[in-house]
């Protein structure tokens, strides 16, 4: 059996993870993978029950799982909770506890939704890329000072640093990802200004010698941000550090027209975690109107990366594409006058297509 820990979290998390589990169970019927599901609490829901956002039992269950399917955490209900107990601390704790060192965000523009993109159809049509973001290093995890007096003035600072092994680890994953795609890797840095970026570029360039079948090029982060807006089709795999990856992956997510469609994978040392990129959306929770497809596509990534079930992963992705091409729409992607489906209805359609 393959054990999947499901963490619904808060807001719409329960609805969208329920949808993904239904799809995975349908896939299991078809491909005989042997999936076993266990539900655990994290986020605000866990805080309400246990007084902490990430109970030790949840983290331990994740460590012993083959993969983790995650919904979303947070909501204004917990705005006044102490900073160290806020729901968002759950995902940070999972990243640290599971060694989730890389975040993969695929961005593929569906022909059926090309008009939803803020970019012109001729620019965005055919876009299909993956951003590989380093997740546990860089400026987000460096030393910092909130306030100090320096030369008579108050200042704050954050320390950016990367080691060669950290860069090699994330770059290796990016090269391996490019190998099974179209064989092109773009490394993004700010090597004209930052010392850490110069080490990053040297390390990635040296590692490229082991991957002669992959075409490597380098872009400064500001140029990459522009190129994503003017010519996203040029990219296959993008690899970059934590800060730049945070910004670029959010920019790229908009290309597809709805963040409700965007999945992600966080690859770890112990196990890996899969989640949609959107938030908990407490304003629509319990109304059966959330788009489940980002979570369902995250489940496809779970099958691909953690369980090595490529055919099963493609089956889910093809079913989602088919549902969209047939004109099925949730509220976030429906044009005026189009029929709007609820979370459960869209999930049922995808299951039937499987």
N, C-alpha and C positions, 0 to 999 in steps of 0.2 A: 504493500500500500504506500501511496505517496501522501504525506500529511501536509495539508494546507491550513495554516492558521489564518482565520478571517478576523480582522479588526474593523468593525463598522465605523467606530468613532462617533462623531456628532452630526447633527443636522441631517442632511440627505444621505449621510454615510450608510445608514441601515438599508435604505431603499436601493441604492446603486450596488452595494455589495451583494444584497439578495439577488439582484438581477444577474450579476456576474456568476454567482454560485449556481443559479439555475442553468446558465449556459454551460458552465463547466461540467455539471452533472449530465447534461445532454451530450456533451462531447465524450464523457466517460462511457456512456452507453454505446457510442459509436466506435470508439478507438480502444476500449478496454484497458485504460491506463491504470486504474485502481486508485481513485482519488478518495481521500478521507478528509473531512472538514472539522475544524474545531474553532469555536468562536471565543474571542477574548475581548476585554474592555481596554480602552485607552482614550486619552483626551478628557474633555469635560465630563463625559459620561462616567469615566473611571473616577474622576475627582469627586463627583457627587456620591458615588458608592463607597469609595475607599479612602478619600481624602488626598489622593495623589493622582497625577495624570498618567503615570506609567507604572502600574503595580509590578512587583518582581515576578509574580506568577505569569503575567503576560509576556514579559521579556524572556523568561526561561522557556515558555512554550514556543516562542518564536525561534529561539536558539536551537531547539530540537526539531524544528519543522523543515520540510523540504522547500517551502516557500511561504511568503506572507502576502496576503491580499488585504490591502488597506483602503479604507474609505476616505474620510477627511475629518479633521478635528477643528474645534474652535467655535466661537459664536459670542454674541454680545452678552449672553447670560453670564459669562465668566469674565467680563471686563474688569471687575473689581477684585479679582483673585490675585494674591501675591504673585509677583513675576515668576518666581521659581516653581509655582504650582499651576501656571496657566496651561490650558490644553495643548498649546503648541509645543510645550516642552516634551510631550510624548514622542513626537516625530524626531526631535533632536536626540532624545534618549535612545530611540531605536537605531538611529544612524550610528551613534557611538557604540551602543551595546552589540550591534550586529556587524560592526565594521563596514558599514555601507559606504564604500569609498568612491563609487561612480554612479552618476545619474544618467540614464539614457532616455532621451526624448525624441521619438520619431515624429516627423511632421510630413504627412502625405496628403496632398490636396485631392479630394475626390472630384471626379468630373461632374458628378451630380450636384456638387455644392460649390462649383467654381465661382458662381455669382455671389456667394456669401463672403468671399474674400475681399478685404479692402483694397487689394491690388488688382490691376487690370487683368482680365482673363489671359491675354497673350503673354503676360509676365509670369503668372503663377501656375498656369496649366502644366501639369506634368511634374511639379515639384515633389521631390521624395528624398528627404534627408534625415539624418540622425545627429543630434547633438550629444556628445559624450562629455559630461561635466565632472570634474574632480569635486568630491563632495565633503571630504573631511579634513582638508588642509587649507592653506592660504590665509588670507586676511581675516576670514570669519572665525578661524580657530587660533589666531596668533595672539600674543600678549597685547594688552590694551590699557589705556589710562583714560578715565572719564573726565578728569580735571586735574590740572596742575598749573602752578605759576612758573612761567619761563620768561626770563628777561622782563619781568614786571607785568606780564599779560597772561591771562588764563588760556590754556590750550588743552586739547585732547589728542590722543593718537592711537592708531591701530597698526600692528606690525604684520607685514606680509612676508611670509617665507615659504619656500618649497625646497625639499631635498631631492637629490637625484633619484633615489628609490621611489619616492612618491610620484615623480613625473614619469618614470619608467613604467610603473604599475598602470597608471591611467592611460598612457600612450599605447602600451601593449594591448589593452582592451580595445582601444580605438582602431589600431592596425588590424586586429583580428576581426573586428566588426566590418571594416572596409573590405577585407578579403572575401567575405561572404556576400558582399553587396556589389558595388560597381568598381571597387578598387581605387577609390580616390579619397585621400585624407587631407583636410585643411586644418592646420594647427594655428590657433589664434592666441596672440600675446600682445604685449606692448614693449617689444624689445628695443625700440628706439629711446625708451625713457627708463624702464624699470630693470634693475639688476636681476630680480627673480625671473623676469621674462627672458632675459638673455640666457640664464641657466636653462630655463624651460626649452628654449629654441635649440640650444646646443644638444640637450639630452634627446629631444625628439628626432633631431637630424641624425644623430649617431644611431639611434634605435632603428631608423629607417633602413639601414644597411641589412638588417635581418629580414626585411620585407620588400624585396626587389619587385614583386608583383603589384605593389601598391604605389600609386603616384602621390607624392607628398608635396604640398605647397604651404607657405606661411602667409598669414595676413595679420596686420595690426587690427586690434579690436574695433577701432572706430571705422576702418574700412570694411570690416566684416559686417558691422551693423548696417552700413549703407548698402552693401551688396545683397544682404538678405531682403532688402526692400526693393531693389532695382533688378535683381537677377537671381532669385532663389534657386532656379533650376540648375545653376552651376555646381551646387553643393551635393555631395554624397554623405560623407561623415565629417563632422566638425569636432575637434577636441580642444578643450580649453580649461582654465583654472576655475576655482570656485566662484569668485566674484563675477568674472566675465561670463561664465556659463549661466549664472543666475539671470543676468540681464538678457543675454542673447537667446536663451531658451524661451523666455517669456515673449520676446519680440517674435521669434519664429512661430510660436503657438498661434499667434493672431493670423498668420498667413492662411490657415485652413478655414477660417471664418467663424469658428466657435470653439472655445476651450472645453466645451462639453464633450468634444470628440477626441481629445488629446490624452493618450496614455503615457505612462512612464514606468521605468524600471530602475530601482536602486540596487546595484550589484554589491554583494557583501562578501566578507571573509568567511562568515559562518553560514548565512543563508541570504536570500535576496528578497526584496520587498517591491510590490507592484501596486501602483495607485494612479488614479486620474490626476491631472495637474490642477483641476479646479478645487475650490474650497468647499466648506460645509453648507453654504447657502441656507442658513437657518430660516430665512424668510419664506422659502418654498418647501421646507421640510414637512413631510407627512401629507403632501397634497397630490402625490402621484403625478408630478409634472417634470421631475428632473430627468435630464438626458442620461441614460445608463451606458451609452456607447463608449465613453472614455474609460470606464471601469471594465466593461466587457473586452475592449481592446487591450487593456492592461492584463487581463486574464490570458489573452493570447500571448502576450510577451512572457508571462509566467510559464506557459507551456513551452515556449521556444527556448528561453534562457536557463530556466531552472530544471525543467524536466526533459529537455532535448526532444520534445515532441513537435517537430516542425510541421508535419502534415496536419496535426490537430490545430496548431496555431493558425496556419493558413486557412483552414476550414472556417474558423471564427471570423477572420478578417474578410474572407470572401462573402460570408453571410451578411456581415455589416455592410459591405459594399453593395451587395445585391439589394438589401433593404433600402438603402439610399437611392439606388438607381431606379427602384420601383416607385419612388416618390414618397416613401414613409418618412414622416417628420415629427420630431418633438418640438416643443414651443420655441426653444432657443434657435432652431434652424429653419423654422417654417416661414415661408413668404406670406404676405397678406392674402387671405382667401384660401390658403392651403389647409387641408385637414390636419389637425394637431392630435398626435397620439400621446397617451400618458406613458409613464415609466413601464408599467406592467404590460401594456399593449405592445410597445416597441420590443420589449424583451421576448414576448411570446412570438412575435413575427420572426425575430432572429433565431429562436429555438426551432421554429417550424422550418425555416430555410436550411438549418443544419440537417 
